[in-house]
Amino acid sequence: MQHIRLSDKTQKLEQDPYIYQLQDVKEPELFREMFPYTETPKIAFNYRRVPENMPEDIFITDTSFRDGQQSRTPYTTEQMIHIYKLLHKLGGKHGMIRQTEFFVYSEKDRAALEKCMELDYDFPEITTWIRANKKDFELVKSIGVAETGVLVSCSDYHIFHKMGLTRAQALDKYLGIVSDCIEAGLRPRCHFEDITRADFYGFVVPFAAKLMELSKDSGVPIKIRACDTMGYGVPYPGAALPRSVSGIIYGLMHHADVPSEMLEWHGHNDFYKGVVNATTAWMYGASAVNCSLLGIGERTGNVPLEAMVFEYASLRGHLNGMNTQVITELAEYIQNETNYNLPPMTPFVGANFNLTRAGIHADGMMKDPEIYNIFDTETILNRPPKVSITNTSGIAGIGFWVNDYRRKLGESELPKTAPIIQKIAEWVTEEYDNGRITIISDDEMIAKYHEFS
């Protein structure tokens, strides 16, 4: 029999929620209609909509040194320390970059972790990600870290096919691991791997509810990181579970009593939905979104940290102390010092993100940069708008380039009719008339500028 009670969350009378029990099925639930494998995954709708519930405190956590190192050449100790310092600078005094996680298995990673801890920054708090065993818990505790991530895969793809367990066996194993973590004096962060292919009411909710009971009994906060491991999550209202991001966040809060501050979204970008899914998680109740710098991560990558900086500012109307110019500094450092090949069209950080090649665009930018620039990129990112010179640049594009270069030299702007601009334009035309197909580099333009001066 159900009872009604006054909710301390909504301040309304509500029926006691249904208590979901573990469904210990004999055969795995693989949602084959949604995930046929030999066809494109399907997005199903059941038109069940849940209320938005954005927390007052939303923030970013970082996985650049963990997931972000799984798809690239590992950072050196010195590089990790420098990037950590820049993350601290980017997050600002309010700690908008709240945490970052490290591996602890190699001497290089441990050395970086220990050097970063010596900096004694409040933010980003240093956490770890480890294998789920007592030896590793003791290792982390001896280093002095307070929180660690623990992998608890939750789809039947993993429970049955990877680990060879039943759901009941997996649940017992995971609860034992989390208890060991607490016993070692650590705060557990449970990584619900592959949540967007998991039986939400048959495993995810009962497991999360057990964790919240364990947290209450022990007095130790237990975080849940909802991991969209394969990028299957969708942000659409009315989408069916297990792919509904809003449904996952609402369900964990409403049916398992996971508080917002203990709920984190970790997304991947396999279907180009990494950023919008992370924003949706914020909007429906998760306090944290887990990101990596430049989106570097497994397969198609993680949610780009720099993207969520601007999502936050767009949603809240301010940066809460974040220093966005550090984004450019980070991107340049990672490219130049770690030899990372950043695609030029990457938003906010790519070489071409605020560059135009079309003469008509350059002409508009000469009159008013706001016409073709997404925002004041010079003030916000220390990246003034640029043009590159091609056969379509025209006199306007060449004039824009020349005046941009003159500003760097401390010289005044010239009209498009200035002789030097006309001479460079004639040279550019001649180059392409003679069969050139490549863009004209800045070095070539600088040489011609001084030749014709």
C-alpha positions, 0 to 999 in steps of 0.5 A: 500500500502506498502512502502520501508524504510531504516532499522536502524537495518539491514541498508538495504532497507526493505518493511514496515512490515505488521501490525498484528491486533488482531484476536478476534476469537469466538472459542479458537485456541488450535492447536489440531493437534500439541497438541492432549493431548491424544497423544504425542505433534507433532513438525511441520515444515514449513521450514521458517528460520529466521536469527540468531541475538545474542545481544552483551550483553547477560546475566542471570536472576534468578527466584530461589526465585519465580518459584524455590520455587513453587516445594520445601519446601520454603527457610527461610529468612536467607537461601534466604539472603545467596543464594542471596549473593552467586548469587552476588558472582557468577555473578561477577563484570559485573553483569552476574546474572543481576536480581532475583525476589522475592515474596512479600506476606509472611512476610518471603519473604518480610523480605528476600527482604528487607535484600537483598536490604540493602546489596546495591548490583548493581547485581542481581537487586531485582525485584518482581512478583505480582498479577496484581492489584493496591494494589499490585503495591503500596505494591511493590513501597513502598518497593522500588523495581523498576521492577515487573513481571506481569502475562499476559497469552497469549494462548487461553487455558488460555484466554478462558478456565482459565479466561473466556475472549475473546482475545479482553477482555484479551488485554484490561485487560492486557493493563489496568494492565500494565498502572496501573503498570506504573502509580504506578511508576514501570517498568513492566515485562510482563510474556507472559505465555504459549507462545508456545501454543498461536496464535502468529500472532493473539494475541502475536504480536498485544499485544506486539506491543501495549505494545511497543507503550505504552512504547514509549508513557510513556517513561517507558521500558516494558520487555517481558518475553516469557514463555515456560510454558509447555516446548513445545518450540523447537530449530530446524530451520524451525519448525513451530510456536507456538513451534519455539523458533527462530520464537518467538524471531525473530517475537517479535523483527521484527514484534512488535519492541521489542528490545533485551534488553527488551526480556527474555526467560523463559523455562521449561524442560518438554521435556528435551529442557530447556537448548538448548531452552534458548541458542537458544533464546540468539542466535536469539536475546533475551538478557536475559535467566531466570533460577533457581539454580539447575533447581529447579522449577515447574514440571520438573523444569526451565533452570538450572542457572549453565548450562547457565553459561557454555553455556555463556562461551562456546559461548563467550570464557570467563566467563566475571567475573563469579566465577564458583567455587561458583556453587559448594558452592551454590549446597552444601549449598542448599543440606546441609542447605535446605535438598534438594535431588539433583540427583547424576547424575546432571551435574556440581553439582551432586555427580556423575557428575565427578565420575567414577566406571569403572576400565578402566576409572580410569586407564585412569584418573591415566595416564591423567585426561583429558581422562575421565573428561569433563574439569578441574573440580578441577580448574573450580568448585573446584571439583576434579575427583573422583572414587567410589569403586565397584566390577568393579573398579579393581586395577586401581580404587583402586589406583586412590582412594588411591592416591587421598586420599594421596594428601589430606593428603599431601603425595606422589603418589604410584604405583599400585603395592604398598603393601597397594593398593594390600591389599585393592584390596584383601579386596575389592575382598573378599567383593564382592566374599562374596555376597556384592552388594553395593558400598564401601563407602569412610568411609570404604576405609579410615578405611582400608587405615589406617588399612593397612598402 
